[in-house]
Amino acid sequence: MSPDAASADDALHRAQAAVQAMFRADLASQSLGIEIIEAAPGRARIAMTVRPDMINGHGMCHGGIVFAFADSAFAFACNSYGDPMVAAGAGIDFIAPTPCGERLTATATEVSRSARHGIYDVAVTDAAGRVLAQFRGRCSRLKGPSP
């Protein structure tokens, strides 16, 4: 294995370990039934199924649940380097309704990152790959040690 490949492999393993450690402490994500599908430096892909207790008065998944789902993917991606990062701001565009029973995937991708700040985009898709929501989060480095 070349030194570059070994370094990339080490970075991947560190990212996976950082995301798994964060997930073990993240009771909110666990309560939503979120599963970690993939983790890499600056990237995370998670999944969740919309349950009946997540449905709003219009019979679709509550927007706050979709936001929380996307926010979890964002959190895992921006913390994948092992540096403690927290949300500094975020926004979401809801593109299509999400019915009960739908299997969702959220894919977070790093747009930019510095030692103190980062920007990440998250696409929330249905089982067919159709984009239901688009989220953008900004993070800042947390002072002090990571929990």
C-alpha positions as CSV (number, residue, x, y, z in Angstrom):
1,M,0.0,0.0,0.0
2,S,1.4,3.4,-0.9
3,P,1.9,6.1,1.8
4,D,-0.9,8.1,0.4
5,A,-3.3,5.2,0.4
6,A,-2.3,4.3,4.0
7,S,-2.9,7.9,5.0
8,A,-6.3,7.9,3.3
9,D,-7.2,4.6,5.0
10,D,-6.1,6.0,8.4
11,A,-8.2,9.1,7.9
12,L,-11.2,7.0,6.9
13,H,-10.9,4.8,10.0
14,R,-10.5,7.9,12.3
15,A,-13.6,9.4,10.7
16,Q,-15.6,6.3,11.2
17,A,-14.5,6.0,14.8
18,A,-15.3,9.7,15.5
19,V,-18.8,9.3,14.1
20,Q,-19.5,6.1,15.9
21,A,-18.3,7.6,19.2
22,M,-20.5,10.7,18.7
23,F,-23.5,8.5,17.7
24,R,-23.2,6.4,20.9
25,A,-23.6,9.7,23.0
26,D,-26.3,11.2,20.7
27,L,-29.6,10.1,22.3
28,A,-31.6,12.4,20.1
29,S,-30.4,10.7,16.9
30,Q,-30.9,7.3,18.5
31,S,-34.5,8.2,19.5
32,L,-35.3,9.0,15.9
33,G,-34.2,5.6,14.9
34,I,-31.2,6.9,12.8
35,E,-28.7,4.5,11.5
36,I,-25.2,5.4,10.3
37,I,-24.7,4.1,6.8
38,E,-21.4,5.7,5.9
39,A,-18.8,8.0,7.4
40,A,-15.7,9.5,5.9
41,P,-13.7,12.7,6.5
42,G,-16.2,15.5,5.9
43,R,-19.0,13.2,4.9
44,A,-21.8,11.2,6.5
45,R,-24.8,9.2,5.2
46,I,-27.5,8.2,7.6
47,A,-31.0,6.6,7.2
48,M,-34.3,6.6,9.1
49,T,-37.8,5.4,8.6
50,V,-40.7,7.8,9.2
51,R,-42.8,6.5,12.1
52,P,-46.5,7.3,12.9
53,D,-45.3,9.4,15.9
54,M,-43.4,11.7,13.4
55,I,-46.5,12.7,11.4
56,N,-48.0,16.2,11.6
57,G,-51.6,17.3,11.2
58,H,-51.4,17.1,7.4
59,G,-50.5,13.4,7.5
60,M,-46.8,13.9,6.5
61,C,-43.6,13.9,8.4
62,H,-43.2,17.0,10.6
63,G,-40.7,19.4,9.2
64,G,-38.9,19.6,12.5
65,I,-38.2,15.9,12.3
66,V,-36.9,16.2,8.8
67,F,-34.7,19.2,10.0
68,A,-33.4,17.1,13.0
69,F,-32.6,14.2,10.7
70,A,-30.6,16.5,8.3
71,D,-29.0,18.2,11.3
72,S,-27.8,14.8,12.6
73,A,-26.1,14.0,9.2
74,F,-24.5,17.5,9.3
75,A,-23.3,17.0,12.9
76,F,-21.7,13.6,12.0
77,A,-20.0,15.0,8.9
78,C,-18.6,18.1,10.6
79,N,-17.4,16.1,13.6
80,S,-15.8,13.3,11.4
81,Y,-12.3,14.7,11.9
82,G,-12.5,14.3,15.6
83,D,-12.5,18.1,16.3
84,P,-15.5,19.2,18.4
85,M,-17.8,21.3,16.1
86,V,-21.3,22.7,16.8
87,A,-23.9,24.3,14.6
88,A,-23.6,28.0,14.2
89,G,-26.6,28.2,11.9
90,A,-28.6,26.2,9.5
91,G,-31.5,26.4,7.0
92,I,-33.6,23.9,5.1
93,D,-35.8,24.0,2.0
94,F,-38.6,21.4,1.9
95,I,-39.1,20.3,-1.6
96,A,-41.6,17.5,-1.3
97,P,-43.8,15.9,1.4
98,T,-42.6,12.9,3.3
99,P,-45.2,10.2,4.0
100,C,-45.4,7.8,6.9
101,G,-43.3,4.7,6.4
102,E,-40.9,6.3,4.0
103,R,-37.3,5.3,4.3
104,L,-35.2,8.4,4.3
105,T,-31.5,8.9,3.6
106,A,-29.5,12.1,4.4
107,T,-26.2,12.6,2.8
108,A,-24.0,15.3,4.3
109,T,-21.1,16.7,2.2
110,E,-18.4,19.2,3.2
111,V,-18.5,22.4,1.1
112,S,-15.7,24.2,3.0
113,R,-13.7,23.7,6.3
114,S,-11.1,25.7,8.2
115,A,-9.7,25.2,11.7
116,R,-12.6,27.2,13.2
117,H,-15.6,27.0,10.7
118,G,-17.2,24.8,8.1
119,I,-20.1,24.7,5.7
120,Y,-22.0,21.4,4.9
121,D,-24.8,20.6,2.5
122,V,-27.2,17.8,3.3
123,A,-29.6,16.2,0.8
124,V,-32.6,14.3,2.3
125,T,-33.9,11.7,-0.2
126,D,-36.6,9.1,-0.3
127,A,-36.1,5.4,-1.1
128,A,-36.3,6.1,-4.8
129,G,-33.5,8.8,-4.5
130,R,-35.9,11.8,-5.0
131,V,-34.7,14.9,-3.1
132,L,-37.3,15.8,-0.4
133,A,-35.3,18.5,1.4
134,Q,-32.0,20.4,1.0
135,F,-30.2,21.6,4.2
136,R,-27.2,23.8,4.6
137,G,-25.4,24.0,8.0
138,R,-22.6,26.2,9.2
139,C,-20.5,24.9,12.1
140,S,-18.0,26.5,14.5
141,R,-15.3,24.8,16.6
142,L,-16.3,24.2,20.2
143,K,-13.9,25.5,22.8
144,G,-12.7,22.8,25.2
145,P,-12.5,19.0,24.9
146,S,-15.1,17.0,23.0
147,P,-17.6,15.1,25.3
